[in-house]
Amino acid sequence: MKKRFYTRPVSVTLPDEMFKQIYEIAEKGEISMSEVIREAIQERLKSTNNRIQQSKGD
């Protein structure tokens, strides 16, 4: 059985320069802007969770 993957829409306001950078990355990578943003958020969450886990170990 295939695992279901649910997404939820989120609206954010970005500065023009950030929007342009995301657009360029998406174009060069031939992926959607949503995917660029999801990947960036995932990396940030991973980094933050690692820091939290390390601080709990101290």
N, C-alpha and C positions, 0 to 999 in steps of 0.2 A: 504494500500500500504506500502510495506517495505521501510524503510529509507535506502538510499544508503550511504555506508561508504567508502570513498576514502582514500587510503594511498599513500605515495610517498616514494620512496627509498632514503636513505641517507647513505653516506659512511663516517665512522669515523675511526680514528686510535686510538687504545687503548694500554696502557702499558700492558705488559704480566700479571702482577698481577691483574689488573682490569678485564682483559679478563677471567682469571681463576675464579675470584669471581663471575662474571656474569654466567659463565658456570656452576659452582657449584650450584648457586641459581636456575638456570633453571632445572638442573637435579633433585634436591631435590623437587622442586615444580612441576615437570613434565609439564613444560611449555617451550615455545621456548625462546631462548636468545633474540629475537626481543621483545617478550612480557615483559621480565624483563627490558629491556632498555626503552620501551615505558612507563612502570609503573614508573620507576625512573624519567624520564623526566617529566611525568605528575605531580608527587609529587613536583618536583623542580619548575615547572611553577606555581602550586597552591601556594606554599610558597612565591615565588617572587611576584605574583600578590597580595597576602594578605599584604605583606610588603609595596607594592606601595600604596595600598588602605589606609592602616593605616597612611602612611606618608602624604597622601593628606588630611587626616582628622585632622592632627596636626596643 
